[in-house]
Amino acid sequence: MKNKKLNKLQSDDLYSRSVYALTGLILILASVLCILEYKTFDNSNIIITSSLSNIEDEIIVELKEVSPPKPKQAIEPIQKPDHVKVVDDKKQIPVAVVPQKVDSIFENVPDLFIADPEPVIEQIFEVVEQNPQFVGGMLKLYEYLGKHIQYPEMAKENGIQGKVFVQFVICKNGKIESAKIVKGVHSSINNEALKVVKSMPNWVPGKQRGVPVKTRFTLPIKFKIS
């Protein structure tokens, strides 16, 4: 145990000595370098110059006294005259003379651009408050048809019979117009029924709210061989 402690102490002592020796060597080398780099300077020939040393050679610029600008004169407002004279130029302006009778200019112009009035389409009623009727009633109507209808001979010979429906318009004055066959049997019978209806006297017109109006009426006429 003692030998180990002794060896440890010797090794520590040797390490310390080597460190001190290296440190001293570094210091010696640093001192030598400082001595070698040291230089002396002669200050006798050094001259300090500045912008003020050669002041005599500087270019001197004289500043002239600048007079202040003259104030602008105030512009006097234009005074309006109390009285303005108006020049009468009526004599210089030509006046167009318009004729008193303008209509006379268009007297001989043809009426080419005058549009014709649109025709008024009068309403035809299908149902009215008061129905139109033949003068004297339905009995007088059957009597009239019986007297004036002539059974076509061709229809008799061929046994053609049936009911023909004739539709027509009764005007405000009772006149019959626009008669046509809406359902027929044969051309001979149809033509006879249409001829008799067109030849009927005026009817009593239908009325709506007490006023005569155009009314459409359909009349069935039966043709039968007895």
SVG drawing of the C-alpha trace seen along z (x, -y; Angstrom):
<svg xmlns="http://www.w3.org/2000/svg" viewBox="-150 -103 164 105">
<polyline fill="none" stroke="black" stroke-width="0.4" points="0.0,0.0 2.8,-2.4 4.5,-1.8 1.3,-2.6 0.8,-5.9 4.5,-6.8 4.2,-6.1 1.1,-8.2 2.7,-11.1 5.7,-10.9 3.6,-10.9 1.6,-13.9 4.8,-15.8 6.2,-15.0 3.1,-16.2 3.1,-19.5 6.7,-20.1 6.1,-19.5 3.2,-21.9 5.3,-24.7 8.1,-24.1 5.9,-24.4 4.2,-27.6 7.6,-29.2 8.8,-28.3 5.7,-29.9 6.3,-33.1 9.9,-33.3 8.9,-32.9 6.3,-35.6 8.8,-38.0 11.3,-37.4 8.6,-38.0 7.6,-41.3 11.2,-42.5 11.6,-41.7 8.4,-43.5 9.1,-46.7 10.0,-49.7 10.6,-53.4 9.2,-56.3 10.6,-59.8 7.9,-62.4 9.9,-65.4 9.0,-65.1 5.3,-64.5 3.1,-67.4 -0.6,-67.4 -2.7,-69.0 -6.3,-70.1 -8.7,-72.2 -7.7,-75.3 -3.9,-75.1 -4.1,-76.6 -6.9,-79.0 -5.2,-81.6 -5.5,-79.4 -9.2,-78.8 -11.7,-80.4 -13.8,-82.8 -17.3,-83.3 -19.0,-86.5 -22.7,-86.4 -24.7,-89.3 -27.6,-90.6 -30.8,-89.3 -33.6,-91.8 -37.0,-90.4 -39.5,-89.9 -41.9,-92.7 -45.4,-92.0 -47.9,-91.4 -50.3,-94.2 -53.9,-93.3 -56.2,-93.1 -59.0,-95.5 -62.4,-93.9 -64.2,-94.9 -67.1,-97.1 -70.4,-96.4 -72.0,-99.4 -75.2,-100.6 -77.1,-100.7 -76.7,-98.3 -77.8,-99.4 -79.5,-96.7 -79.1,-97.0 -82.3,-96.3 -81.4,-93.7 -85.0,-93.0 -84.4,-94.8 -81.4,-92.6 -83.2,-89.2 -85.3,-88.0 -88.8,-87.1 -90.5,-84.2 -94.0,-85.0 -96.5,-82.3 -99.7,-82.3 -102.8,-82.8 -104.7,-79.9 -102.4,-76.9 -105.1,-74.5 -105.0,-76.0 -101.5,-74.5 -102.9,-71.0 -106.1,-71.5 -104.9,-69.8 -102.8,-67.0 -104.4,-63.6 -105.5,-61.6 -102.8,-58.9 -101.7,-58.7 -105.1,-58.8 -105.7,-55.3 -109.1,-53.8 -111.0,-53.3 -110.9,-49.7 -114.2,-48.0 -116.1,-47.5 -116.8,-43.8 -120.1,-43.5 -120.6,-40.8 -122.9,-37.9 -124.6,-36.4 -125.3,-32.7 -127.5,-33.0 -129.5,-36.1 -132.0,-37.2 -134.8,-37.5 -134.7,-35.0 -135.5,-36.1 -138.7,-34.8 -140.6,-34.6 -143.4,-37.2 -146.5,-35.4 -144.5,-32.7 -143.5,-29.1 -147.0,-28.1 -146.7,-30.9 -143.2,-29.8 -144.3,-26.2 -147.2,-27.5 -144.7,-29.6 -142.4,-26.7 -145.2,-24.3 -146.5,-26.7 -143.1,-27.7 -141.1,-24.4 -141.4,-22.3 -140.2,-18.7 -137.7,-18.0 -139.0,-15.5 -135.6,-13.6 -135.6,-13.2 -139.2,-11.9 -138.4,-9.4 -135.4,-8.1 -137.1,-8.1 -134.7,-10.7 -135.9,-12.2 -134.5,-13.5 -133.9,-16.6 -131.8,-19.6 -130.3,-22.1 -130.0,-25.6 -128.0,-28.2 -128.4,-31.9 -127.9,-35.3 -130.8,-37.6 -129.6,-41.2 -130.7,-44.0 -133.4,-45.0 -134.6,-41.4 -133.1,-40.7 -131.7,-37.2 -128.1,-36.9 -125.2,-34.4 -127.5,-31.4 -125.7,-28.1 -126.3,-24.3 -124.6,-22.9 -126.1,-19.4 -127.8,-18.2 -129.3,-15.1 -129.0,-15.5 -127.9,-18.4 -131.4,-18.8 -133.1,-18.9 -130.4,-21.1 -130.7,-23.7 -134.5,-23.9 -134.2,-24.5 -131.6,-27.1 -133.6,-28.9 -136.7,-29.1 -134.8,-30.4 -133.2,-33.2 -136.6,-34.3 -138.2,-34.5 -139.5,-37.9 -137.7,-39.8 -137.8,-38.3 -138.2,-40.0 -134.6,-40.4 -133.2,-39.0 -132.5,-41.4 -129.8,-41.6 -130.5,-43.9 -133.4,-45.3 -131.2,-46.3 -131.6,-44.5 -128.4,-42.5 -127.2,-40.2 -128.2,-36.6 -127.2,-33.3 -130.1,-30.9 -130.3,-27.2 -133.5,-26.0 -134.2,-22.3 -136.4,-21.6 -137.8,-18.0 -138.4,-16.5 -140.7,-13.5 -142.5,-11.7 -146.1,-11.1"/>
</svg>
